[in-house]
């Protein structure tokens, strides 16, 4: 076991930035993989070094996420090692926990900021657009990429999937939102049309970080923790885009728990089916926030999908004059809610 302990400690310190040994060698402290902390040199996530009888438990004293570090979690954190994973799984069979950490990552991706001046320009755009007071740390917590190149380079992703000149424009003139599986960045242009290369001169552009073909988890989800064993239904909020869901979270639902998700082109039905089929979320109520130019059978189609689960569907519309969605400040939101039971 002593040999495995050393292997475990050395491996964690090598693959998680700013890790250090504390508590006389019995624990490792590092930046949290879920809330990402606020200071890159002062982490809040403590990992218990495994012993003969105890698997490595982890707990963040900032966001309160906790659990057992096994092979599945290692994959989520993007640090999987087969030799270590097998041994951790043997130990973790003795311990179970019921909370599910919804920030389900297959690759490690920390939204790092090096060029603070450039990041502050993006931050000012977000706060002015949404009427919020987000900080750089808030953006990192919410998987918002202020500077794409800073993030790619910090995470040692040196092979770009777009030309260097395109990367430069995406870095300088876009703000991004990392997908659920950390494979895609949904980028929003913040400059006037005609400023960037024609091939990326759209309001939204998807950047494929790893060249992955499977885009089933391209959705953008604000990191949160839910309890699948709760006797109360989980509230799932789904909007069209990242700007909408950020405004909903910070302007309308500031004190509510649940899942806050932007479909980013996947569609409401596809997003909810993904939560049901992959994560086993069956006991829920669904809140959708369609753009006002989306009518037709969107509500009927979604209602028929969730009807077998006894869920209540709430349709939210922003009926403020001149606005078509929720991606605005609270002063430009006049919410109308219709419940379908």
ChimeraX attribute file (.defattr): number of C-alpha atoms within 10 A of each C-alpha:
attribute: neighborCount
match mode: 1-to-1
recipient: residues
	/A:1	9
	/A:2	10
	/A:3	7
	/A:4	15
	/A:5	17
	/A:6	12
	/A:7	13
	/A:8	20
	/A:9	20
	/A:10	12
	/A:11	15
	/A:12	17
	/A:13	16
	/A:14	12
	/A:15	14
	/A:16	18
	/A:17	15
	/A:18	14
	/A:19	21
	/A:20	18
	/A:21	16
	/A:22	13
	/A:23	9
	/A:24	7
	/A:25	12
	/A:26	14
	/A:27	19
	/A:28	22
	/A:29	23
	/A:30	25
	/A:31	22
	/A:32	24
	/A:33	22
	/A:34	24
	/A:35	23
	/A:36	24
	/A:37	23
	/A:38	18
	/A:39	10
	/A:40	13
	/A:41	13
	/A:42	15
	/A:43	23
	/A:44	22
	/A:45	25
	/A:46	23
	/A:47	25
	/A:48	20
	/A:49	20
	/A:50	23
	/A:51	14
	/A:52	9
	/A:53	8
	/A:54	16
	/A:55	23
	/A:56	21
	/A:57	18
	/A:58	21
	/A:59	18
	/A:60	23
	/A:61	14
	/A:62	14
	/A:63	16
	/A:64	13
	/A:65	19
	/A:66	19
	/A:67	19
	/A:68	23
	/A:69	21
	/A:70	22
	/A:71	22
	/A:72	15
	/A:73	18
	/A:74	20
	/A:75	17
	/A:76	19
	/A:77	21
	/A:78	18
	/A:79	18
	/A:80	19
	/A:81	13
	/A:82	10
	/A:83	12
	/A:84	17
	/A:85	19
	/A:86	12
	/A:87	15
	/A:88	22
	/A:89	16
	/A:90	12
	/A:91	19
	/A:92	19
	/A:93	12
	/A:94	10
	/A:95	12
	/A:96	9
	/A:97	8
	/A:98	11
	/A:99	15
	/A:100	17
	/A:101	18
	/A:102	17
	/A:103	21
	/A:104	20
	/A:105	22
	/A:106	19
	/A:107	18
	/A:108	18
	/A:109	22
	/A:110	22
	/A:111	26
	/A:112	24
	/A:113	21
	/A:114	13
	/A:115	12
	/A:116	13
	/A:117	10
	/A:118	15
	/A:119	20
	/A:120	16
	/A:121	15
	/A:122	23
	/A:123	22
	/A:124	16
	/A:125	15
	/A:126	22
	/A:127	16
	/A:128	13
	/A:129	14
	/A:130	24
	/A:131	19
	/A:132	18
	/A:133	12
	/A:134	14
	/A:135	14
	/A:136	20
	/A:137	18
	/A:138	15
	/A:139	17
	/A:140	20
	/A:141	20
	/A:142	21
	/A:143	28
	/A:144	27
	/A:145	28
	/A:146	31
	/A:147	26
	/A:148	26
	/A:149	25
	/A:150	19
	/A:151	19
	/A:152	19
	/A:153	13
	/A:154	15
	/A:155	16
	/A:156	10
	/A:157	13
	/A:158	10
	/A:159	12
	/A:160	17
	/A:161	13
	/A:162	14
	/A:163	8
	/A:164	12
	/A:165	10
	/A:166	16
	/A:167	15
	/A:168	16
	/A:169	18
	/A:170	24
	/A:171	21
	/A:172	21
	/A:173	21
	/A:174	23
	/A:175	25
	/A:176	26
	/A:177	31
	/A:178	27
	/A:179	28
	/A:180	23
	/A:181	21
	/A:182	26
	/A:183	23
	/A:184	23
	/A:185	24
	/A:186	23
	/A:187	26
	/A:188	20
	/A:189	22
	/A:190	16
	/A:191	14
	/A:192	11
	/A:193	12
	/A:194	10
	/A:195	11
	/A:196	19
	/A:197	13
	/A:198	9
	/A:199	8
	/A:200	16
	/A:201	16
	/A:202	15
	/A:203	13
	/A:204	17
	/A:205	17
	/A:206	17
	/A:207	21
	/A:208	19
	/A:209	18
	/A:210	14
	/A:211	13
	/A:212	9
	/A:213	8
	/A:214	8
	/A:215	13
	/A:216	13
	/A:217	20
	/A:218	24
	/A:219	29
	/A:220	28
	/A:221	27
	/A:222	24
	/A:223	18
	/A:224	18
	/A:225	19
	/A:226	16
	/A:227	14
	/A:228	18
	/A:229	11
	/A:230	11
	/A:231	8
	/A:232	11
	/A:233	17
	/A:234	20
	/A:235	19
	/A:236	19
	/A:237	23
	/A:238	28
	/A:239	27
	/A:240	23
	/A:241	25
	/A:242	27
	/A:243	19
	/A:244	22
	/A:245	26
	/A:246	25
	/A:247	24
	/A:248	24
	/A:249	18
	/A:250	17
	/A:251	19
	/A:252	16
	/A:253	15
	/A:254	10
	/A:255	7
	/A:256	9
	/A:257	14
	/A:258	18
	/A:259	19
	/A:260	22
	/A:261	27
	/A:262	27
	/A:263	23
	/A:264	20
	/A:265	12
	/A:266	16
	/A:267	15
	/A:268	23
	/A:269	18
	/A:270	15
	/A:271	20
	/A:272	21
	/A:273	16
	/A:274	16
	/A:275	14
	/A:276	16
	/A:277	10
	/A:278	8
	/A:279	13
	/A:280	11
	/A:281	17
	/A:282	17
	/A:283	17
	/A:284	20
	/A:285	19
	/A:286	21
	/A:287	20
	/A:288	21
	/A:289	24
	/A:290	23
	/A:291	19
	/A:292	14
	/A:293	8
	/A:294	10
	/A:295	9
	/A:296	8
	/A:297	9
	/A:298	14
	/A:299	19
	/A:300	11
	/A:301	12
	/A:302	18
	/A:303	19
	/A:304	10
	/A:305	14
	/A:306	20
	/A:307	13
	/A:308	9
	/A:309	13
	/A:310	12
	/A:311	20
	/A:312	18
	/A:313	22
	/A:314	20
	/A:315	16
	/A:316	22
	/A:317	20
	/A:318	22
	/A:319	16
	/A:320	15
	/A:321	9
	/A:322	8
	/A:323	15
	/A:324	17
	/A:325	23
	/A:326	32
	/A:327	26
	/A:328	24
	/A:329	19
	/A:330	17
	/A:331	10
	/A:332	18
	/A:333	22
	/A:334	14
	/A:335	14
	/A:336	12
	/A:337	12
	/A:338	11
	/A:339	11
	/A:340	12
	/A:341	10
